[in-house]
Amino acid sequence: MGKIIFYEDRNFQGRSYECMSDCTDISSYLSRVGSIRVDSGCFMVYERNSFMGNQFFLRRGEYHDMQRMMSMGMMFDSIRSCRMIPPYRGSYRMRIYERDNFGGQMYELMDDCDSIMDRYRMSDCQSCHVMDGHWLFYEQPHYRGRMVYFRPGEYRSFRDMGYSNMRFMSMRRITDMC
């Protein structure tokens, strides 16, 4: 299992909140998050309550301040919820689709894809079916820009999920020992 500790101030100072599972509202425990320590596992942290808004992937390690996390690619300055990524050691498989409701071109992935445009000549991805494993989707090629976590399930419309202004251009398996 995973363990993440949120601190109100930089450098692990101030009040803290320890979490070993999903938390929909960190603000009910802390007024702000200034630093984070991930003792074990992997987590997604979210900009808003209930796993909404921008997301960022954290693996085991120490994150001394929000500025450092932002320099690592995190595109927001407040953390309001977190989701633990369960350990997974199996195979990885998903299908990506050009349009909503599994329409248009379809490709099956079993490994990372640094550019759907280069690999498949696919300019957009609007739905997916994750059969096996846990994945991160990125809005730019080469695993850059905002990211979104997908666990096994059917995702019929990214637009309906609130990602209408985002185009996913690369995908990566979460293979860390979470």
VEXVOTI-557175 format. One record per residue: residue number from 1; x, y, z of N, C-alpha, C in turn. Coordinates in steps of 0.001 Angstrom, whole numbers, plus 500000, padded with zeros to 6 digits. Example, Ala and Ser with C-alpha at 12.3 -4.5 7.8 and 13.67 -1.06 7.14 Angstrom:
% VEXVOTI-557175
REC; 1; 513190; 494310; 507800; 512300; 495500; 507800; 513200; 496700; 507800
REC; 2; 512850; 497750; 507080; 513670; 498940; 507140; 512900; 500030; 507870
This chain:
% VEXVOTI-557175
REC; 1; 500829; 498811; 500000; 500000; 500000; 500000; 500871; 501250; 500000
REC; 2; 500251; 502361; 499645; 500981; 503613; 499568; 500783; 504479; 500794
REC; 3; 501694; 505430; 500935; 501601; 506389; 502039; 502156; 507720; 501573
REC; 4; 501339; 508755; 501707; 501726; 510102; 501330; 501425; 511032; 502500
REC; 5; 502332; 511985; 502744; 502155; 512938; 503841; 502196; 514347; 503249
REC; 6; 501152; 515099; 503502; 501057; 516484; 503065; 501398; 517399; 504234
REC; 7; 502170; 518423; 503958; 502559; 519403; 504980; 502069; 520781; 504543
REC; 8; 501669; 521591; 505510; 501171; 522930; 505192; 502267; 523866; 504688
REC; 9; 503481; 523689; 505155; 504555; 524607; 504798; 505655; 523901; 504010
REC; 10; 506541; 524704; 503447; 507698; 524181; 502728; 508575; 523372; 503670
REC; 11; 509401; 522507; 503087; 510405; 521733; 503825; 509805; 520912; 504965
REC; 12; 508621; 520384; 504743; 507980; 519449; 505680; 507740; 520065; 507049
REC; 13; 507350; 521315; 507045; 507075; 522042; 508281; 505569; 522277; 508421
REC; 14; 505165; 522630; 509612; 503760; 522939; 509883; 502926; 521682; 510091
REC; 15; 501640; 521897; 510144; 500728; 520763; 510333; 500846; 519793; 509170
REC; 16; 500536; 518520; 509440; 500630; 517508; 508385; 499385; 516631; 508376
REC; 17; 499180; 515998; 507238; 498081; 515043; 507073; 498638; 513829; 506341
REC; 18; 498503; 512668; 506961; 498994; 511416; 506407; 497841; 510675; 505742
REC; 19; 498103; 510169; 504556; 497047; 509522; 503777; 497578; 508202; 503207
REC; 20; 496773; 507156; 503312; 497165; 505853; 502774; 496124; 505314; 501793
REC; 21; 495262; 506191; 501296; 494255; 505815; 500305; 493813; 507093; 499593
REC; 22; 492719; 507025; 498867; 492197; 508206; 498185; 491681; 509220; 499201
REC; 23; 491831; 510494; 498880; 491305; 511571; 499723; 490645; 512597; 498811
REC; 24; 489341; 512802; 498974; 488597; 513707; 498099; 488711; 515178; 498499
REC; 25; 489129; 515459; 499752; 489171; 516850; 500200; 490271; 517059; 501241
REC; 26; 491461; 517330; 500774; 492597; 517574; 501674; 492394; 518869; 502459
REC; 27; 491652; 519813; 501884; 491458; 521104; 502551; 490649; 520978; 503840
REC; 28; 490000; 519851; 504069; 489315; 519665; 505352; 490315; 519298; 506461
REC; 29; 491573; 518999; 506090; 492614; 518661; 507069; 493690; 519742; 507155
REC; 30; 493980; 520391; 506025; 495036; 521409; 505965; 494532; 522623; 505194
REC; 31; 495017; 523791; 505556; 494598; 525003; 504854; 495282; 525133; 503489
REC; 32; 496465; 524528; 503341; 497202; 524553; 502077; 498216; 523413; 502098
REC; 33; 498793; 523120; 500955; 499865; 522127; 500869; 501120; 522849; 500411
REC; 34; 502179; 522778; 501230; 503437; 523439; 500914; 504550; 522483; 500548
REC; 35; 504432; 521225; 501002; 505418; 520199; 500665; 504770; 518828; 500847
REC; 36; 505402; 517823; 500220; 504836; 516471; 500217; 505965; 515457; 500352
REC; 37; 505702; 514424; 501123; 506609; 513280; 501202; 505810; 512029; 500826
REC; 38; 506265; 511319; 499791; 505650; 510048; 499411; 506562; 508959; 499954
REC; 39; 506108; 508303; 501032; 506916; 507254; 501664; 506886; 505954; 500887
REC; 40; 505744; 505648; 500285; 505632; 504429; 499488; 504487; 504580; 498502
REC; 41; 504599; 503853; 497411; 503552; 503871; 496403; 503643; 505056; 495466
REC; 42; 502598; 505197; 494655; 502469; 506290; 493706; 501089; 506909; 493864
REC; 43; 501011; 508206; 493609; 499767; 508948; 493781; 499585; 509943; 492651
REC; 44; 498328; 510228; 492360; 497979; 511383; 491542; 497478; 512437; 492514
REC; 45; 497936; 513670; 492347; 497396; 514779; 493124; 496602; 515660; 492165
REC; 46; 495546; 516271; 492696; 494599; 517020; 491880; 494461; 518449; 492384
REC; 47; 494213; 519334; 491455; 494073; 520753; 491735; 492802; 521067; 492518
REC; 48; 491756; 520282; 492336; 490482; 520553; 492990; 489989; 519323; 493759
REC; 49; 489000; 519532; 494589; 488392; 518440; 495354; 487806; 517377; 494425
REC; 50; 487621; 516191; 494977; 486956; 515073; 494281; 487646; 514695; 492973
REC; 51; 488971; 514760; 492946; 489779; 514312; 491812; 489471; 515086; 490529
REC; 52; 489254; 516373; 490670; 488924; 517221; 489521; 490068; 518195; 489243
REC; 53; 490047; 518760; 488039; 491047; 519753; 487657; 492338; 519110; 487175
REC; 54; 493370; 519903; 487098; 494664; 519409; 486644; 495197; 518350; 487599
REC; 55; 496019; 517462; 487054; 496556; 516330; 487809; 498075; 516291; 487673
REC; 56; 498714; 515618; 488643; 500154; 515428; 488578; 500518; 514115; 489257
REC; 57; 501439; 513379; 488653; 501878; 512066; 489132; 503042; 512220; 490099
REC; 58; 502936; 511586; 491270; 504023; 511592; 492252; 504428; 510165; 492583
REC; 59; 505718; 509913; 492524; 506257; 508611; 492943; 506972; 508811; 494272
REC; 60; 507511; 507740; 494815; 508215; 507814; 496094; 509294; 508888; 496040
REC; 61; 509289; 509750; 497064; 510285; 510806; 497109; 509838; 511964; 497970
REC; 62; 510698; 512978; 498042; 510415; 514167; 498831; 510267; 515362; 497897
REC; 63; 509206; 516103; 498102; 508886; 517277; 497298; 508846; 518459; 498269
REC; 64; 509967; 519171; 498364; 510191; 520184; 499395; 509289; 521403; 499293
REC; 65; 508897; 521756; 498076; 508013; 522909; 497939; 507269; 522859; 496605
REC; 66; 506195; 523643; 496531; 505360; 523665; 495337; 506138; 524198; 494137
REC; 67; 507046; 525138; 494334; 507825; 525677; 493225; 508629; 524574; 492548
REC; 68; 509200; 523682; 493344; 509964; 522561; 492779; 509063; 521655; 491968
REC; 69; 507872; 521371; 492485; 506939; 520512; 491748; 506513; 521186; 490447
REC; 70; 506337; 522497; 490496; 505960; 523208; 489277; 507098; 523180; 488260
REC; 71; 508344; 523209; 488717; 509474; 523129; 487787; 509593; 521728; 487186
REC; 72; 508972; 520735; 487829; 508966; 519373; 487306; 507806; 519148; 486332
REC; 73; 507004; 520160; 486097; 505917; 520043; 485128; 504521; 520156; 485702
REC; 74; 504390; 520267; 487004; 503062; 520425; 487592; 502542; 521803; 487203
REC; 75; 501308; 521865; 486699; 500782; 523102; 486134; 499762; 523789; 487036
REC; 76; 499862; 523592; 488339; 498946; 524247; 489269; 499647; 524433; 490593
REC; 77; 499117; 525324; 491430; 499826; 525659; 492665; 499051; 525333; 493940
REC; 78; 497973; 524569; 493812; 497270; 524119; 495017; 496833; 522677; 494821
REC; 79; 496858; 521915; 495889; 496473; 520501; 495854; 495291; 520324; 496784
REC; 80; 494203; 519756; 496267; 492980; 519611; 497050; 492527; 518158; 497220
REC; 81; 493046; 517226; 496391; 492670; 515819; 496547; 493787; 514937; 496000
REC; 82; 493756; 513663; 496366; 494762; 512720; 495867; 494146; 511347; 495684
REC; 83; 494709; 510605; 494771; 494262; 509240; 494497; 495485; 508332; 494491
REC; 84; 495400; 507234; 495248; 496481; 506260; 495268; 496387; 505385; 494024
REC; 85; 497515; 505144; 493394; 497557; 504241; 492248; 497929; 502871; 492783
REC; 86; 497047; 501888; 492616; 497318; 500572; 493203; 498504; 499880; 492535
REC; 87; 499192; 499024; 493285; 500300; 498265; 492689; 499781; 497404; 491542
REC; 88; 500577; 497310; 490479; 500175; 496503; 489318; 501417; 495901; 488690
REC; 89; 501368; 494610; 488405; 502519; 493923; 487828; 502175; 493126; 486579
REC; 90; 501005; 493297; 486044; 500578; 492513; 484886; 500949; 493154; 483562
REC; 91; 500254; 492709; 482516; 500457; 493258; 481183; 499673; 494569; 481039
REC; 92; 499978; 495294; 479986; 499332; 496579; 479719; 498672; 496497; 478349
REC; 93; 497414; 496966; 478306; 496708; 496937; 477022; 495557; 497932; 477054
REC; 94; 495464; 498719; 476001; 494330; 499630; 475854; 494116; 499939; 474383
REC; 95; 492922; 500406; 474084; 492569; 500852; 472742; 492263; 502346; 472794
REC; 96; 492828; 503068; 471854; 492536; 504495; 471749; 491737; 504719; 470463
REC; 97; 490839; 505699; 470523; 489943; 505979; 469402; 490001; 507452; 469036
REC; 98; 489869; 507683; 467762; 489938; 509038; 467227; 488754; 509896; 467669
REC; 99; 487580; 509296; 467835; 486378; 510060; 468152; 485674; 509514; 469399
REC; 100; 484710; 510292; 469883; 483864; 509878; 471009; 483197; 508535; 470737
REC; 101; 482794; 507871; 471820; 482044; 506608; 471746; 482741; 505550; 470903
REC; 102; 484059; 505504; 471007; 484878; 504490; 470345; 484728; 504525; 468828
REC; 103; 484612; 505728; 468279; 484464; 505908; 466833; 485765; 506298; 466168
REC; 104; 485777; 506203; 464851; 486941; 506586; 464060; 488046; 505555; 464129
REC; 105; 489249; 505989; 463799; 490398; 505085; 463839; 490576; 504519; 465237
REC; 106; 491002; 503252; 465310; 491268; 502602; 466588; 492646; 501959; 466512
REC; 107; 493403; 502103; 467584; 494698; 501446; 467689; 494822; 500841; 469071
REC; 108; 495459; 499675; 469128; 495676; 499013; 470411; 497120; 499230; 470839
REC; 109; 497292; 499653; 472069; 498619; 499901; 472616; 498914; 498902; 473725
REC; 110; 500160; 498454; 473749; 500629; 497595; 474821; 501908; 498148; 475436
REC; 111; 502369; 499265; 474888; 503563; 499920; 475422; 503405; 501424; 475283
REC; 112; 504385; 502173; 475730; 504330; 503632; 475699; 504273; 504129; 474257
REC; 113; 503657; 505272; 474065; 503593; 505914; 472754; 503930; 507382; 472931
REC; 114; 505085; 507801; 472420; 505520; 509180; 472635; 504875; 510177; 471665
REC; 115; 504199; 509679; 470632; 503472; 510569; 469729; 502486; 509754; 468894
REC; 116; 501192; 509968; 469129; 500205; 509231; 468323; 500216; 509739; 466879
REC; 117; 500631; 510967; 466667; 500727; 511497; 465306; 501835; 510790; 464535
REC; 118; 503013; 510663; 465132; 504133; 510011; 464452; 503896; 508517; 464262
REC; 119; 503382; 507853; 465289; 503229; 506402; 465219; 502020; 505974; 464384
REC; 120; 500895; 506652; 464555; 499650; 506193; 463922; 499070; 507179; 462911
REC; 121; 499681; 508340; 462734; 499113; 509404; 461904; 497722; 509784; 462400
REC; 122; 497593; 509774; 463710; 496328; 510077; 464374; 496464; 511453; 465011
REC; 123; 495598; 512395; 464623; 495741; 513769; 465104; 494980; 514040; 466394
REC; 124; 494127; 513121; 466799; 493339; 513349; 468009; 492905; 512012; 468598
REC; 125; 492684; 512014; 469895; 492208; 510835; 470621; 491095; 511336; 471530
REC; 126; 489858; 510835; 471330; 488709; 511340; 472075; 488046; 510313; 472984
REC; 127; 488465; 509040; 472896; 487919; 508013; 473793; 488919; 506868; 473872
REC; 128; 488788; 506052; 474918; 489685; 504902; 475054; 489040; 503826; 475914
REC; 129; 489566; 502640; 475787; 489172; 501506; 476624; 490463; 500920; 477195
REC; 130; 490659; 501111; 478491; 491843; 500569; 479162; 491480; 499181; 479666
REC; 131; 492060; 498164; 479064; 491791; 496789; 479468; 492695; 496352; 480618
REC; 132; 493976; 496697; 480525; 494950; 496251; 481525; 495930; 497368; 481854
REC; 133; 496232; 497509; 483129; 497251; 498444; 483571; 496721; 499830; 483852
REC; 134; 497626; 500689; 484269; 497335; 502082; 484605; 498195; 502958; 483702
REC; 135; 497593; 504017; 483153; 498227; 504827; 482125; 498152; 506310; 482453
REC; 136; 499124; 507063; 481945; 499095; 508521; 481961; 499015; 509002; 480514
REC; 137; 498060; 509893; 480253; 497921; 510526; 478947; 498450; 511954; 479086
REC; 138; 499125; 512435; 478044; 499700; 513776; 478053; 499149; 514582; 476875
REC; 139; 499026; 515880; 477065; 498446; 516712; 476019; 499432; 517028; 474901
REC; 140; 500705; 516777; 475097; 501703; 517043; 474062; 502511; 515782; 473794
REC; 141; 503117; 515690; 472614; 504006; 514550; 472344; 505163; 514520; 473339
REC; 142; 505793; 513374; 473431; 506983; 513159; 474260; 506713; 513391; 475742
REC; 143; 505479; 513048; 476166; 505098; 513044; 477588; 505265; 514417; 478235
REC; 144; 504773; 515434; 477562; 504865; 516803; 478062; 503477; 517404; 478214
REC; 145; 503420; 518460; 478997; 502161; 519167; 479195; 501318; 518535; 480286
REC; 146; 500079; 518954; 480342; 499175; 518423; 481367; 498980; 516926; 481170
REC; 147; 498724; 516239; 482280; 498558; 514783; 482243; 497249; 514384; 482900
REC; 148; 496771; 513193; 482505; 495548; 512633; 483075; 495772; 511144; 483310
REC; 149; 495332; 510679; 484458; 495462; 509276; 484866; 494238; 508479; 484413
REC; 150; 494490; 507313; 483810; 493427; 506396; 483412; 493701; 505020; 483984
REC; 151; 492715; 504483; 484671; 492790; 503121; 485200; 491868; 502251; 484351
REC; 152; 491869; 500936; 484543; 491029; 500083; 483701; 489564; 500535; 483690
REC; 153; 489017; 500598; 482496; 487628; 500997; 482304; 487407; 501542; 480913
REC; 154; 486152; 501856; 480614; 485775; 502443; 479336; 485562; 503943; 479514
REC; 155; 486195; 504720; 478667; 486097; 506170; 478705; 485553; 506617; 477349
REC; 156; 484238; 506757; 477263; 483538; 506994; 475996; 483706; 508399; 475428
REC; 157; 483933; 509388; 476285; 484039; 510747; 475786; 484894; 511592; 476723
REC; 158; 486088; 511937; 476268; 486939; 512800; 477075; 486290; 514170; 477251
REC; 159; 485559; 514621; 476245; 484867; 515912; 476335; 483857; 515888; 477483
REC; 160; 483077; 514823; 477594; 482095; 514714; 478678; 482748; 514586; 480042
REC; 161; 484001; 514170; 480072; 484739; 514056; 481324; 485354; 515387; 481746
REC; 162; 485192; 516410; 480915; 485726; 517727; 481241; 487025; 518065; 480543
REC; 163; 487419; 517267; 479574; 488675; 517510; 478864; 488425; 518015; 477445
REC; 164; 487435; 518884; 477279; 487068; 519359; 475945; 488155; 520227; 475313
REC; 165; 488944; 520911; 476110; 489984; 521777; 475558; 491356; 521111; 475574
REC; 166; 491387; 519802; 475688; 492649; 519079; 475774; 492706; 518013; 474689
REC; 167; 493841; 517932; 473996; 494075; 516866; 473024; 495193; 515999; 473571
REC; 168; 494955; 514710; 473662; 495976; 513796; 474162; 496846; 513345; 472997
REC; 169; 498151; 513546; 473134; 499079; 513257; 472037; 500132; 512205; 472372
REC; 170; 500255; 511819; 473655; 501181; 510742; 474029; 500637; 510024; 475256
REC; 171; 501016; 508752; 475391; 500537; 507908; 476475; 501693; 507102; 477047
REC; 172; 501668; 506929; 478357; 502746; 506185; 479020; 502156; 505260; 480082
REC; 173; 502694; 504036; 480158; 502280; 503087; 481195; 502885; 503507; 482532
REC; 174; 502143; 503319; 483601; 502705; 503551; 484933; 503312; 502223; 485372
REC; 175; 504630; 502133; 485213; 505335; 500885; 485496; 506136; 500961; 486794
REC; 176; 506095; 502106; 487462; 506800; 502249; 488737; 506290; 501187; 489714
REC; 177; 507096; 500830; 490650; 506676; 499869; 491663; 505773; 500578; 492663
REC; 178; 504574; 500894; 492238; 503628; 501631; 493069; 503034; 500741; 494138
